[in-house]
Amino acid sequence: MGKKSYQNYGKSFRKPKRPFEKERLDSEMKIIGEYGLKNKREVWRVNFALAKIRTAARTLLTLDEKSEQRMFQGDALLRRMIRLGLLLESEKKLDYVLGLTTAKIMERRLQTKVFKLGLAKSIHHARTLIRQRHIRVGKQICDIPSFLVRLDSEKHIDFALTSPFGGGRPGRVRRKKAASGGKDGGGGGAADADED
């Protein structure tokens, strides 16, 4: 038996066993670039979560099909995957859980959704908007780029009511310009909208 842990949290990611594998390093950089991530840890975190989900599915698949544990836990796992939009309604089988990929989870992130919905000019702009509290999901402002958007929340992603983009009060630069009556030349016109 290992040493007892008194921490009330677990690890959220796992470092790769081999730090300098070229193929893995290249594929991680590709994912970071495509989805506008901050660092490798964000990739490892998704891989770790995916590994846990697949392990759970694999364990359930070893059980008898009629066993109570497999029925209850299997249904719960599938329900969660469908609600998050990782599986389709037609894919209600544990075998499909094993086919999940990193890309599928990355596509469900709030950052990716904001960009794909056209609220941001680029994937990096999307991350900035979320961190600066310009984006809400439903009525709630969400400032976490890695937030996994549920299927039913997807249509409620919009600019926050307090944000200058969503009809809130104008940003600092625009207020300053309005107060000075636009005397200080037209420099930095594009910067107005991005300030809050």
C-alpha positions in Angstrom: 0.0 0.0 0.0 1.4 3.4 -1.0 1.8 6.4 1.3 -1.6 7.9 2.3 -2.4 11.2 0.7 -4.0 13.9 2.8 -4.6 16.3 -0.1 -8.2 16.8 -1.0 -7.4 17.2 -4.7 -5.9 14.9 -7.3 -3.6 15.5 -10.3 -5.3 17.2 -13.2 -2.6 16.3 -15.8 0.2 13.8 -16.3 3.6 14.6 -17.8 4.7 12.5 -20.7 7.1 9.6 -19.8 9.6 10.5 -22.5 10.2 14.3 -22.6 11.8 14.5 -26.0 9.9 12.4 -28.5 9.8 14.3 -31.8 6.5 13.1 -33.0 4.7 13.9 -29.8 6.4 17.3 -29.5 5.3 18.1 -33.0 1.7 16.9 -32.6 1.4 18.9 -29.3 2.7 22.1 -31.0 0.2 21.6 -33.8 -2.7 21.3 -31.2 -1.5 24.3 -29.3 -1.4 26.4 -32.5 -4.7 25.1 -33.9 -6.7 25.7 -30.7 -4.8 28.7 -29.3 -3.7 27.1 -26.0 -1.3 28.7 -23.5 1.0 25.8 -22.8 1.7 22.1 -23.1 0.0 21.5 -19.8 -3.4 22.3 -21.3 -2.8 19.5 -23.9 -1.7 17.1 -21.2 -4.8 18.0 -19.1 -7.1 17.0 -21.9 -5.2 13.8 -22.5 -5.3 12.9 -18.8 -9.1 13.5 -18.7 -9.5 11.4 -21.9 -7.4 8.6 -20.5 -9.6 8.5 -17.3 -12.8 8.4 -19.3 -11.5 5.6 -21.6 -10.2 3.6 -18.6 -13.6 3.8 -17.0 -15.2 2.6 -20.3 -12.7 -0.2 -20.7 -13.3 -1.4 -17.1 -17.1 -1.4 -17.7 -16.7 -3.3 -21.0 -15.0 -6.2 -19.1 -18.0 -6.7 -16.9 -21.0 -8.8 -17.9 -23.6 -6.9 -20.1 -26.4 -7.5 -17.6 -24.4 -6.5 -14.5 -25.9 -3.7 -12.5 -22.7 -1.8 -12.3 -22.2 -1.8 -16.0 -25.8 -0.7 -16.7 -25.8 2.1 -14.2 -22.3 3.5 -14.5 -22.3 2.9 -18.3 -25.5 4.8 -18.8 -24.2 7.6 -16.6 -21.0 7.9 -18.5 -22.7 7.9 -21.9 -25.3 10.5 -20.7 -22.4 12.7 -19.6 -20.6 12.3 -22.9 -23.8 13.1 -24.9 -24.6 16.1 -22.8 -21.1 17.5 -23.4 -21.6 16.9 -27.1 -18.7 14.4 -27.3 -20.9 11.7 -28.6 -24.0 11.8 -30.8 -27.4 10.5 -29.7 -27.0 7.6 -32.1 -23.7 6.6 -30.4 -25.1 5.2 -27.1 -22.5 2.4 -26.8 -19.4 2.2 -24.6 -17.3 1.2 -27.7 -17.8 4.8 -29.0 -16.3 6.2 -25.8 -13.0 4.4 -26.6 -13.0 6.2 -30.0 -12.9 9.7 -28.4 -10.0 11.9 -29.4 -8.3 14.9 -28.1 -9.6 17.0 -31.0 -13.2 16.2 -30.1 -12.7 17.6 -26.6 -10.8 20.6 -27.9 -13.7 21.4 -30.2 -16.1 21.6 -27.2 -14.0 24.3 -25.4 -15.5 27.7 -25.0 -12.5 29.3 -26.7 -13.0 27.2 -29.9 -16.8 27.8 -29.8 -16.4 31.6 -29.5 -14.1 31.7 -32.5 -16.3 29.3 -34.6 -19.4 31.3 -33.8 -17.7 34.4 -35.3 -17.7 36.4 -32.1 -13.9 36.7 -32.3 -11.5 37.5 -35.2 -9.1 34.7 -34.3 -8.7 31.8 -31.9 -6.3 34.0 -29.8 -8.7 36.9 -29.8 -11.4 34.5 -28.5 -9.2 33.6 -25.5 -8.6 37.3 -24.8 -12.3 38.1 -25.0 -13.1 35.3 -22.6 -10.4 36.3 -20.1 -11.5 39.9 -20.2 -15.1 38.9 -19.3 -16.7 39.8 -22.5 -18.4 36.5 -23.1 -21.4 34.9 -21.3 -22.9 31.5 -21.5 -26.6 31.9 -20.8 -26.8 34.6 -18.1 -23.5 33.8 -16.5 -20.2 35.5 -17.5 -17.6 32.8 -18.1 -13.9 33.7 -18.1 -12.5 30.2 -18.4 -11.3 29.4 -21.9 -11.2 25.7 -21.2 -14.8 25.6 -20.1 -16.5 22.6 -21.9 -19.7 23.8 -23.5 -22.7 21.6 -23.1 -25.0 20.9 -26.1 -27.9 22.9 -24.7 -25.7 25.9 -23.7 -24.1 26.2 -27.2 -26.8 28.5 -28.5 -26.6 30.8 -25.5 -23.0 31.9 -26.0 -23.0 35.7 -26.5 -21.3 38.9 -25.5 -21.9 39.9 -21.9 -24.4 42.6 -21.2 -21.8 44.7 -19.3 -19.3 44.4 -22.2 -18.9 47.2 -24.7 -19.4 44.6 -27.5 -22.8 43.6 -26.0 -24.3 47.0 -25.5 -22.6 47.8 -22.2 -20.9 51.1 -21.4 -18.1 52.0 -23.7 -14.5 51.1 -22.9 -11.9 53.4 -21.2 -10.3 54.7 -24.4 -13.7 55.5 -26.1 -14.9 57.3 -22.9 -11.7 59.3 -22.9 -12.1 60.2 -26.5 -15.7 61.2 -26.0 -14.8 63.4 -23.1 -12.0 65.2 -25.0 -14.4 65.6 -28.0 -12.1 63.6 -30.3 -9.4 66.4 -30.3 -6.4 64.1 -30.0 -6.4 63.0 -33.7 -7.8 59.8 -35.1 -4.9 57.6 -33.9 -5.6 54.2 -32.5 -9.1 53.9 -33.8 -9.0 50.1 -33.8 -7.9 50.0 -30.2 -11.1 51.7 -28.8 -13.2 48.6 -29.2 -10.7 46.3 -27.6 -10.4 48.3 -24.4 -12.9 47.8 -21.6 
